[in-house]
Amino acid sequence: MTDQASLLQEEIRITPKFRVAGRVEGLFRTEAPEDFQTVAVESLELTFEGIPGDRHAGMTRKSGGREPWYPRGTEMCNERQVSILSGVELSRIADLMELDEIRPEWIGGNFMLSGIANLTRLPPRTRLVFESGTVIRIDGDNLPCRFAGEAIASNYPDREGLDLLFPQKARGLRGLVGYIEKPGVIAPGEAVTAHISEQWIYPRD
């Protein structure tokens, strides 16, 4: 190993892998593929395509504004099969927006979890292992958009500007997106463990 390579290794701080325990507080899905808002359900069946019949189900999806490196509508891998939210973070967003509440259904959530602090900041590659044996692999955080803000605004008709306020206040709190690594059926109240991989910050130079 060269001196430069040795120095680089010394400068990179590595955080060992660890686990965090949580619980499923609620499960939701769209009633039709064209819907955005979800409804509460007693269980969720997950396949390699996501939630069958849900808006975001599928092995592939069409690129959009989140993928400016592709022409809009390009077929690509669907790493956004499910939306995972934290009740604590939703309450924080509601406080920042001066609202009574924000429900997971309003912004298209599929999972409401508790017990995992700073859920939105879980790093990519994290595996959510459920008590049933089902596994979701986290792709990354879900950037808040005006579309979700409009859904929130529809529940507060007396407030103006909520569609634009949501993207401003919800960044870093809007939850995660991921895909199904191991299919199964999940029920509310089920334990879930976040398996967080070894982490590091890749240096620019």
Disulfide bonds with the S-S distance in Angstrom:
none
